[in-house]
C-alpha cells in the first residue's frame, strides 16, 4: 500500500509562505526552501526591530531637543536637569515636537526652566 502523504496540507503551507515572500528578489521569491528561510528571518528581524524602533526614536528626539536647546544657549543635559528642578513634567517626544513646530513656545519652556 502506498504511503499516504498529506499533500494538500503541505501545498497549502507552501502557498502561504510563497504569498508572504511575494515582493522578495530572485530565489528568495521563487524557490520554496530559500523563501522559507527568508520569511523566517524576516519575521525575526521584524520582532527585533519593533524593539529597536523605540530606541531609535528616543535618540532622534534627544538630538532634536539638543539642537534646539543649544540655540537657546543651554545643552541638552543641563536643560533636562533644569526642567526636573523646575518640576516641569514633559516627555522628550512632546518636547522635540514643540521644538520643531513652535520654537517660541520651546524658548518659553527653556526660560521658565532657567
N, C-alpha and C positions, 0 to 999 in steps of 0.2 A: 504494500500500500504506500503511495507517495506521501511524503512529509507535508503536512498542512502548514502553509505559511500565511500569516495574516497580512496578505499583500495590500489589502485596502487600507489598513491602519498605517502601514509603513509608507504607502504612497501619499496618504493624507498628511502625515507628519513632514514628509519631504516637500510637499507642495506648500505647506505653511512656512517652512524655512525659506524656500525659493521666492515666495512672495515678499518675505521680510527683507531679503537682500537685493531687491529689485534695482535699486539705484547704484549698486556697487560696480566696480570696474573689473573687466577681464574675467578670470577664472573664479574670482570671489562671487561673481553673479551666475556663472554658467555651470560650474562643477559643484555637485552636491556636497562632497566631502570638504572641499575648500570653503564653500559657502557656509557650511555648518560651523566650522571653526571661526570664520569671520564674524558670523552672527553672535556666537558665544562671547567673543572678545568685545564686540560692540556693546553687548549688554553689560559686561564687566566695566567697561570704560564709562558707560552712561551712569552706572551706580556710583563709581568713584568720583566722577566729575560733578555729580549733584552735590557732593560734599565740598569739592574744590571750589565750586562756583561761589559759595558763601564766603570763603577766604578771599577770593579774588575781588569780589565786590567790596569787601571791607577795606582792602588795600587801596582800591580806587577811590573810595570815599575819603580815606585819610590823606591821600595825595592831593585831592581837590581842596580839602579843608586847609591843608598846609600851604598850598599856593595862595589861597585867598587870605589866610592869616598873615602870611609874610608881607602881603600888600598893605595890610593894616599895621604892620610893624611888630608882630609878635610871632613866635614859632608855634608849630602845632602842639608840641608837648606843653609849652607854657600856657597856651590857650585852653587846653583841656584841664590843666591844673587850676587856672583862674575860674573856669566855668564850674568846676567842682567846689571851689571855695565860696563862690558867689551863690551856690546852691541852685544853679540853672540846669535843669534836667532836660537835655535834648540829645537824641541819639545821633550818631555820625551820619547816618543816611539822610536824615532831615537837615542836618547842618550843611552837608555838601549840596543838597538841593537848594537851600537858601542862598548859599554862596554863589551858585551858578545863576539862579533865576532872579534873585533880588539882592544884589550886592549891598545896597544901602541898609537893608534890614540886617545883613550879616555884620556890617560895620557897627550898627547899634548894639547888637548882641556882644560884640567884642568890647565896645565901650562900657557896656553895663557890667561885663565880667571884670574889667580893669578897676 
